[in-house]
Amino acid sequence: MSMEKKRPQLNLTELYQLKWVLGGALALLSAWTVLYMDVEAWIWLVAITTVVPLVLRWPVLTLYVPRWAHRLAFPLFVALFAVDFYLNREPLPAMIRLALMLVLYRAVTPRKRRDDLQLIVLGLFLVVIAGVLSVSMVFALQIVVFTACTLMFLLVITLIDSAEVGQAPVEFSASAPPAWMRIEWVRLARRLHAATDWRVALLGSGLFGGVVGLSALLFFALPRFEISNTFFLENMINRQSKTGFSENVSFNDVTDIQQDTGVALRVDVSDPRQIPADPYWRMLVLDGYADGMFTVSPELRDQLRTERRKRAFVVGSVRPRAGSAVWVFYLEGGTSRYLPTLGGFNNMQFSDGAQTYAINDELRLLRLEKPPAKMFAYRVEGMKNEPELGPVEIVQARDPVPFLQEQYGETGAPRTTPAGMPSFLKVSLGEADTARVQGGRARVCPSGERVAGAKARVFAAVEYR
């Protein structure tokens, strides 16, 4: 009678080596999710990407860190977090950078069971934040790999706990490292191959893939519920414009705008022949100036009529035309709350559902309630290329402008008709700016010549194109 050959099992040393590798992989996967967020954390990303592979290859390097450095690590992290929050006043980016610090520390130091669980929690924190603020398909694949790695990591932790029952903890140092830190990769790979029951592995992979597929199916099949307030996480990041499309631009920002090569907008057009040779993008008007800062004046803000209810579809002021192209815009997250267009349009549809927006048909401006936290897409039909503004073709029924509600006509009823073409100009010059203006005026008229009927006027109006 022949006996079935027993499959070899991994010993405790090999389980520790496998746990060390999975922990490093988990740290890298969770740290790389920050690439999908608009958070400045390059120092910690570079540190994790370079240091973690080194200690994965040579774990004994972690034993050369002195004990006093371990005692000072967490007070140092708390101090860095406090300084970061004080200087930037952004809670979520500061928390993300703190999580990266802790992930780096946990990934490059010998870990006990509690430390392994802390690494998983820190990784989940970064993954969840990236999931809220990102719509990348690459991230969807990355989170599946992260989940599989976490499950295997937990399995190995459980096997180690069961194998260590009744064993006393062993002290080790750089001069006497534990056996598992001398990793022989080829031997470990062969042992894993010999100890793996491929039928169980195939069954587990099938179950995991089935759960992922079912989850994706339910995600697309279940109806969405409208939430009046978006995730609070988006409000915890004070996004700064990288492309100049903000409502406040100083003279010093001009250099930064010119040097910024980041992509802010992508456009797909159904008929490329209708793309103008020199498109003039209407987006934002800065008609106020004070203390070296160009801004949107309060009067112009009031002229943008805010819809009381959220809508996913905006009816424009242009009549429908046969054969007009369909434009699909992809605005990067944090760029601006003003949506670029070439001019008036027939209709616009938001890809993310109903939005709170304000519109001005005369200036062809449309503004969301706040800048989108992630990539925002919208579809425009019947759009005209209008380098110069003209009369509005169709006067749409809009909510009344707030300050017009206090003006009454002959019948005593509030006026709700459009206010016509705004001509606002808000200029507030300080002493330094006044000196500049007087100097320029002296260069134009050095002898103090006066032209009959001429008046000196200074204005500041900027429109992005």
C-alpha positions as CSV (number, residue, x, y, z in Angstrom):
1,M,0.0,0.0,0.0
2,S,1.6,3.3,-1.1
3,M,1.3,6.4,1.0
4,E,0.7,9.8,-0.5
5,K,3.8,12.1,-0.2
6,K,3.2,14.8,2.3
7,R,3.5,18.4,1.0
8,P,6.3,20.4,2.7
9,Q,5.4,23.2,5.0
10,L,7.1,26.6,5.5
11,N,9.0,26.8,8.8
12,L,8.8,29.8,11.1
13,T,11.9,31.5,9.6
14,E,10.4,31.3,6.1
15,L,7.1,32.7,7.3
16,Y,8.9,35.7,8.8
17,Q,10.7,36.3,5.5
18,L,7.4,36.1,3.6
19,K,5.8,38.5,6.1
20,W,8.6,40.9,5.7
21,V,8.3,40.9,1.9
22,L,4.5,41.3,2.0
23,G,4.8,44.2,4.5
24,G,7.2,46.1,2.3
25,A,5.0,45.5,-0.8
26,L,2.0,46.7,1.2
27,A,3.8,49.9,2.2
28,L,4.8,50.7,-1.4
29,L,1.3,50.1,-2.8
30,S,-0.3,52.3,-0.1
31,A,2.2,55.1,-0.5
32,W,1.9,55.2,-4.3
33,T,-1.8,56.0,-4.0
34,V,-0.8,59.5,-3.0
35,L,0.2,60.0,-6.7
36,Y,-3.6,60.2,-7.5
37,M,-4.1,63.0,-5.0
38,D,-3.3,66.7,-5.2
39,V,-1.0,66.6,-2.2
40,E,2.7,67.7,-2.1
41,A,4.5,64.7,-0.5
42,W,7.3,64.0,-2.9
43,I,9.9,63.8,-0.2
44,W,8.2,61.0,1.6
45,L,7.2,59.2,-1.6
46,V,10.8,59.2,-2.8
47,A,12.1,58.1,0.6
48,I,9.6,55.2,0.7
49,T,10.3,54.2,-2.9
50,T,14.1,54.1,-2.4
51,V,14.5,52.9,1.2
52,V,11.8,50.2,1.4
53,P,13.3,48.1,-1.4
54,L,16.7,48.4,0.2
55,V,15.6,47.0,3.6
56,L,13.5,44.3,1.8
57,R,16.8,43.1,0.2
58,W,18.9,43.5,3.3
59,P,16.6,43.4,6.4
60,V,19.7,43.5,8.7
61,L,20.1,47.2,7.9
62,T,17.2,48.0,10.2
63,L,19.2,46.8,13.2
64,Y,21.8,49.5,12.8
65,V,19.4,52.2,13.8
66,P,20.2,53.2,17.4
67,R,17.6,52.9,20.1
68,W,17.5,56.6,20.8
69,A,16.4,57.2,17.2
70,H,13.4,54.9,17.8
71,R,12.5,56.8,21.0
72,L,12.6,60.2,19.2
73,A,10.8,59.0,16.0
74,F,7.2,59.5,17.2
75,P,7.8,62.9,19.0
76,L,9.6,64.0,15.8
77,F,6.6,62.9,13.6
78,V,4.2,64.8,15.9
79,A,6.3,67.9,15.7
80,L,6.5,67.7,11.9
81,F,2.8,67.3,11.7
82,A,2.1,70.3,14.0
83,V,4.5,72.5,12.0
84,D,3.0,71.3,8.7
85,F,-0.5,72.1,9.9
86,Y,0.5,75.5,11.3
87,L,2.2,76.6,8.1
88,N,-0.3,75.3,5.6
89,R,-3.6,75.2,7.5
90,E,-4.6,72.1,5.5
91,P,-5.6,69.2,7.8
92,L,-6.0,66.5,5.3
93,P,-2.7,66.9,3.4
94,A,-0.9,67.2,6.8
95,M,-2.5,63.9,7.9
96,I,-1.5,62.2,4.6
97,R,2.1,63.3,5.0
98,L,2.0,62.0,8.7
99,A,0.6,58.7,7.5
100,L,3.5,58.4,4.9
101,M,6.0,59.1,7.7
102,L,4.5,56.3,9.8
103,V,4.3,53.9,6.9
104,L,8.0,54.5,6.2
105,Y,8.9,54.0,9.8
106,R,6.9,50.8,10.1
107,A,8.2,49.4,6.8
108,V,11.9,49.8,7.7
109,T,11.8,48.6,11.3
110,P,11.4,45.0,12.7
111,R,7.7,44.5,13.3
112,K,5.7,42.6,15.8
113,R,2.1,41.6,15.3
114,R,0.8,45.0,16.6
115,D,3.1,46.8,14.2
116,D,2.0,44.8,11.2
117,L,-1.6,45.6,12.0
118,Q,-0.7,49.3,12.3
119,L,0.9,49.1,8.8
120,I,-2.3,47.7,7.4
121,V,-4.4,50.4,9.0
122,L,-2.1,53.2,7.7
123,G,-2.3,51.7,4.2
124,L,-6.1,51.5,4.3
125,F,-6.2,55.1,5.4
126,L,-4.2,56.2,2.3
127,V,-6.2,53.9,0.0
128,V,-9.6,55.2,1.2
129,I,-8.5,58.8,0.9
130,A,-7.2,58.2,-2.7
131,G,-10.5,56.3,-3.5
132,V,-12.6,59.3,-2.5
133,L,-10.4,61.9,-4.4
134,S,-9.5,59.9,-7.5
135,V,-11.3,58.5,-10.5
136,S,-8.3,56.8,-12.2
137,M,-8.8,53.4,-13.6
138,V,-5.1,52.6,-12.7
139,F,-6.0,53.2,-9.1
140,A,-8.9,50.7,-9.4
141,L,-6.3,48.0,-10.4
142,Q,-3.9,49.1,-7.7
143,I,-6.5,48.8,-5.0
144,V,-7.3,45.2,-6.1
145,V,-3.6,44.3,-5.8
146,F,-3.5,46.0,-2.4
147,T,-6.4,44.0,-1.2
148,A,-4.9,40.7,-2.4
149,C,-1.6,41.6,-0.7
150,T,-3.4,42.5,2.5
151,L,-5.2,39.2,2.6
152,M,-2.0,37.2,2.1
153,F,-0.3,39.4,4.7
154,L,-3.0,38.7,7.3
155,L,-2.8,34.9,6.5
156,V,0.9,34.9,7.1
157,I,0.5,36.8,10.4
158,T,-2.1,34.3,11.6
159,L,0.2,31.3,10.7
160,I,3.1,33.0,12.6
161,D,0.9,33.5,15.6
162,S,-0.1,29.9,15.7
163,A,3.5,28.7,15.2
164,E,4.8,30.9,18.0
165,V,2.4,29.7,20.7
166,G,4.4,28.9,23.9
167,Q,7.7,30.4,22.6
168,A,9.5,33.1,24.5
169,P,10.5,36.3,22.6
170,V,14.1,36.4,21.5
171,E,16.3,39.5,21.8
172,F,18.5,40.3,18.7
173,S,20.9,43.0,17.6
174,A,23.0,43.9,14.6
175,S,25.8,41.7,15.9
176,A,23.5,38.7,16.3
177,P,20.6,39.1,13.8
178,P,17.8,36.6,13.7
179,A,17.9,33.8,11.1
180,W,15.0,35.1,9.0
181,M,17.0,38.3,8.1
182,R,19.4,36.3,6.0
183,I,17.0,35.9,3.1
184,E,18.0,33.7,0.2
185,W,15.6,34.7,-2.4
186,V,16.0,31.7,-4.8
187,R,15.7,29.2,-1.9
188,L,12.6,31.0,-0.5
189,A,11.0,31.0,-4.0
190,R,11.5,27.3,-4.4
191,R,10.1,26.6,-0.9
192,L,7.0,28.7,-1.7
193,H,6.6,26.8,-4.9
194,A,6.9,23.4,-3.2
195,A,4.7,24.3,-0.3
196,T,1.9,25.8,-2.4
197,D,-1.2,23.7,-3.1
198,W,-2.1,25.0,-6.5
199,R,-5.6,23.7,-6.3
200,V,-6.2,25.7,-3.2
201,A,-4.5,28.7,-4.7
202,L,-6.6,28.5,-7.9
203,L,-9.7,28.1,-5.8
204,G,-8.8,31.1,-3.6
205,S,-7.9,33.2,-6.7
206,G,-11.3,32.3,-8.3
207,L,-13.2,33.3,-5.1
208,F,-11.3,36.6,-4.8
209,G,-11.9,37.4,-8.5
210,G,-15.6,36.5,-8.1
211,V,-15.9,38.9,-5.1
212,V,-14.2,41.6,-7.1
213,G,-16.4,41.1,-10.1
214,L,-19.6,40.9,-8.1
215,S,-18.6,44.1,-6.2
216,A,-18.0,45.9,-9.5
217,L,-21.3,44.7,-10.9
218,L,-23.2,45.9,-7.8
219,F,-21.4,49.2,-7.9
220,F,-22.6,49.9,-11.4
221,A,-26.1,48.4,-10.9
222,L,-27.1,50.0,-7.6
223,P,-28.8,53.4,-8.0
224,R,-27.0,56.5,-6.7
225,F,-28.4,58.7,-4.0
226,E,-28.0,62.4,-4.1
227,I,-26.1,63.8,-1.2
228,S,-26.5,67.6,-0.8
229,N,-23.0,68.0,0.7
230,T,-20.1,66.2,-0.9
231,F,-17.6,64.2,1.1
232,F,-16.1,66.2,3.8
233,L,-12.6,65.0,2.7
234,E,-12.8,67.3,-0.4
235,N,-13.3,70.3,1.8
236,M,-10.2,69.5,3.9
237,I,-7.9,70.3,1.0
238,N,-7.4,74.0,0.2
239,R,-6.5,73.6,-3.4
240,Q,-4.2,76.2,-4.9
241,S,-4.4,76.9,-8.6
242,K,-1.4,75.7,-10.5
243,T,-2.5,77.2,-13.8
244,G,-3.6,80.7,-12.8
245,F,-7.3,80.0,-13.2
246,S,-8.1,81.4,-9.7
247,E,-10.2,84.4,-8.7
248,N,-7.2,86.1,-7.2
249,V,-4.1,86.7,-9.2
250,S,-1.2,88.9,-8.1
251,F,1.7,90.3,-10.2
252,N,4.0,87.7,-8.6
253,D,1.7,84.9,-9.8
254,V,2.3,85.7,-13.5
255,T,5.8,84.1,-13.5
256,D,4.4,80.9,-11.9
257,I,1.6,80.8,-14.5
258,Q,4.1,81.1,-17.3
259,Q,6.3,78.3,-15.9
260,D,3.5,75.9,-15.2
261,T,3.4,73.1,-17.8
262,G,0.8,71.0,-16.1
263,V,-2.3,69.9,-18.1
264,A,-5.4,71.7,-16.9
265,L,-7.9,70.9,-19.6
266,R,-8.5,68.2,-22.2
267,V,-11.1,68.5,-25.0
268,D,-12.6,66.0,-27.4
269,V,-14.5,67.3,-30.4
270,S,-16.8,65.2,-32.6
271,D,-16.0,67.2,-35.7
272,P,-12.3,68.4,-35.7
273,R,-13.1,70.6,-38.7
274,Q,-15.1,72.9,-36.4
275,I,-12.1,73.6,-34.1
276,P,-11.1,77.2,-34.6
277,A,-7.5,77.9,-35.6
278,D,-7.0,80.3,-32.7
279,P,-9.6,79.4,-30.1
280,Y,-10.5,82.1,-27.6
281,W,-11.5,80.5,-24.3
282,R,-14.0,82.3,-22.1
283,M,-13.6,81.3,-18.6
284,L,-12.9,83.9,-16.0
285,V,-12.9,87.8,-15.8
286,L,-10.9,89.6,-13.3
287,D,-12.4,93.1,-13.2
288,G,-11.2,94.3,-9.8
289,Y,-7.8,95.5,-8.6
290,A,-6.6,96.4,-5.2
291,D,-3.2,96.2,-3.4
292,G,-1.5,94.4,-6.3
293,M,-4.2,91.8,-6.6
294,F,-6.5,91.2,-9.5
295,T,-9.9,89.8,-8.4
296,V,-13.5,89.2,-9.4
297,S,-15.5,92.2,-8.2
298,P,-18.5,91.7,-5.9
299,E,-20.7,93.3,-8.6
300,L,-19.6,90.7,-11.2
301,R,-20.2,87.9,-8.7
302,D,-23.7,89.1,-8.2
303,Q,-24.3,89.2,-12.0
304,L,-23.8,85.5,-12.2
305,R,-27.2,84.1,-11.6
306,T,-27.1,81.2,-9.1
307,E,-29.7,78.4,-9.7
308,R,-31.5,77.6,-6.5
309,R,-31.7,73.9,-7.3
310,K,-29.0,71.5,-8.4
311,R,-29.2,70.6,-12.1
312,A,-27.4,68.2,-14.3
313,F,-28.4,70.0,-17.5
314,V,-27.9,73.7,-18.4
315,V,-29.9,75.2,-21.2
316,G,-27.8,77.9,-22.9
317,S,-28.6,81.1,-24.8
318,V,-27.7,79.8,-28.4
319,R,-30.3,78.5,-30.8
320,P,-29.9,74.9,-31.9
321,R,-28.1,74.5,-35.2
322,A,-27.9,71.4,-37.4
323,G,-24.4,69.9,-37.8
324,S,-22.9,71.6,-34.8
325,A,-20.1,69.7,-33.1
326,V,-20.3,68.0,-29.7
327,W,-17.5,69.1,-27.3
328,V,-16.5,67.0,-24.3
329,F,-14.3,68.8,-21.7
330,Y,-12.2,67.1,-19.0
331,L,-11.2,69.7,-16.4
332,E,-8.5,68.5,-14.0
333,G,-9.3,68.6,-10.3
334,G,-8.6,71.8,-8.3
335,T,-8.1,73.9,-11.5
336,S,-11.0,76.3,-11.3
337,R,-14.7,76.5,-10.5
338,Y,-15.2,78.5,-13.8
339,L,-15.8,76.2,-16.7
340,P,-14.0,77.1,-20.0
341,T,-16.1,77.5,-23.2
342,L,-15.6,79.2,-26.5
343,G,-18.7,81.3,-26.1
344,G,-22.4,80.7,-25.8
345,F,-23.9,77.2,-26.2
346,N,-27.2,75.5,-26.7
347,N,-27.0,73.0,-23.8
348,M,-24.4,71.6,-21.4
349,Q,-24.5,68.4,-19.4
350,F,-22.4,67.5,-16.3
351,S,-21.0,64.0,-16.1
352,D,-21.1,63.9,-12.3
353,G,-24.8,64.6,-12.0
354,A,-26.6,67.6,-10.6
355,Q,-24.4,70.6,-9.7
356,T,-25.0,73.9,-8.1
357,Y,-23.9,76.6,-10.6
358,A,-24.2,80.2,-11.5
359,I,-24.3,81.6,-15.1
360,N,-24.2,84.9,-17.0
361,D,-25.5,84.7,-20.5
362,E,-24.2,88.1,-21.5
363,L,-20.6,87.4,-20.6
364,R,-20.8,83.6,-21.4
365,L,-19.5,82.6,-18.0
366,L,-20.5,79.6,-16.0
367,R,-19.3,79.0,-12.4
368,L,-19.7,76.0,-10.2
369,E,-20.2,76.3,-6.4
370,K,-16.6,75.3,-5.8
371,P,-13.7,73.8,-7.7
372,P,-14.1,70.1,-8.4
373,A,-11.9,68.0,-6.2
374,K,-11.3,65.5,-9.0
375,M,-11.4,65.4,-12.7
376,F,-14.7,67.0,-13.9
377,A,-16.2,66.3,-17.3
378,Y,-19.0,68.2,-19.1
379,R,-20.5,67.9,-22.5
380,V,-21.4,71.0,-24.6
381,E,-23.6,71.1,-27.7
382,G,-24.3,73.9,-30.1
383,M,-21.3,76.0,-28.8
384,K,-20.3,79.1,-30.8
385,N,-16.8,80.5,-31.2
386,E,-17.1,84.1,-30.0
387,P,-13.9,86.0,-29.8
388,E,-16.1,89.1,-29.4
389,L,-19.3,89.3,-27.4
390,G,-22.5,90.0,-29.2
391,P,-26.2,90.0,-28.4
392,V,-27.8,87.1,-26.6
393,E,-29.8,84.9,-29.0
394,I,-32.2,83.5,-26.5
395,V,-32.9,85.1,-23.1
396,Q,-33.3,82.1,-20.8
397,A,-35.5,82.1,-17.7
398,R,-32.9,82.4,-14.9
399,D,-33.2,83.0,-11.2
400,P,-33.2,86.8,-10.6
401,V,-29.9,88.6,-9.8
402,P,-29.9,89.2,-6.0
403,F,-29.4,93.0,-6.1
404,L,-32.0,93.5,-8.9
405,Q,-34.7,92.2,-6.5
406,E,-34.5,95.6,-4.7
407,Q,-35.1,97.6,-7.9
408,Y,-38.7,98.0,-8.9
409,G,-40.4,99.0,-12.2
410,E,-43.4,101.1,-12.8
411,T,-45.7,98.3,-11.6
412,G,-43.9,97.9,-8.3
413,A,-42.9,94.3,-9.1
414,P,-39.3,93.2,-8.8
415,R,-37.4,93.2,-12.0
416,T,-36.3,89.7,-12.9
417,T,-35.0,90.4,-16.5
418,P,-31.3,90.2,-17.3
419,A,-29.3,93.3,-16.4
420,G,-27.6,93.5,-19.8
421,M,-23.9,93.7,-20.5
422,P,-22.1,94.4,-17.2
423,S,-19.4,97.1,-17.2
424,F,-17.9,96.9,-13.8
425,L,-14.5,98.3,-12.9
426,K,-13.3,98.3,-9.3
427,V,-9.9,99.9,-8.9
428,S,-8.3,100.7,-5.5
429,L,-4.7,102.1,-5.9
430,G,-2.3,102.3,-3.0
431,E,0.5,104.9,-2.8
432,A,3.0,102.6,-4.7
433,D,0.5,101.9,-7.5
434,T,-0.4,105.6,-7.7
435,A,3.3,106.5,-8.1
436,R,3.6,104.0,-11.0
437,V,0.5,105.5,-12.7
438,Q,1.8,109.0,-12.3
439,G,5.2,107.9,-13.7
440,G,3.6,106.3,-16.7
441,R,1.5,109.4,-17.3
442,A,4.6,111.6,-17.1
443,R,6.3,109.5,-19.7
444,V,3.3,109.8,-22.1
445,C,3.0,113.6,-21.5
446,P,6.5,114.7,-20.4
447,S,5.7,118.4,-20.8
448,G,2.4,118.3,-19.1
449,E,0.5,118.8,-22.3
450,R,-3.3,118.6,-22.0
451,V,-5.6,117.3,-24.6
452,A,-9.0,118.9,-24.7
453,G,-11.7,116.6,-23.4
454,A,-9.2,113.9,-22.4
455,K,-9.5,112.2,-19.0
456,A,-6.9,110.0,-17.4
457,R,-8.5,106.6,-16.4
458,V,-6.8,103.6,-14.9
459,F,-8.4,100.2,-15.1
460,A,-7.4,96.6,-14.6
461,A,-9.4,93.9,-16.4
462,V,-8.0,90.5,-17.2
463,E,-9.6,87.7,-19.2
464,Y,-7.9,84.4,-19.6
465,R,-7.5,83.1,-23.2
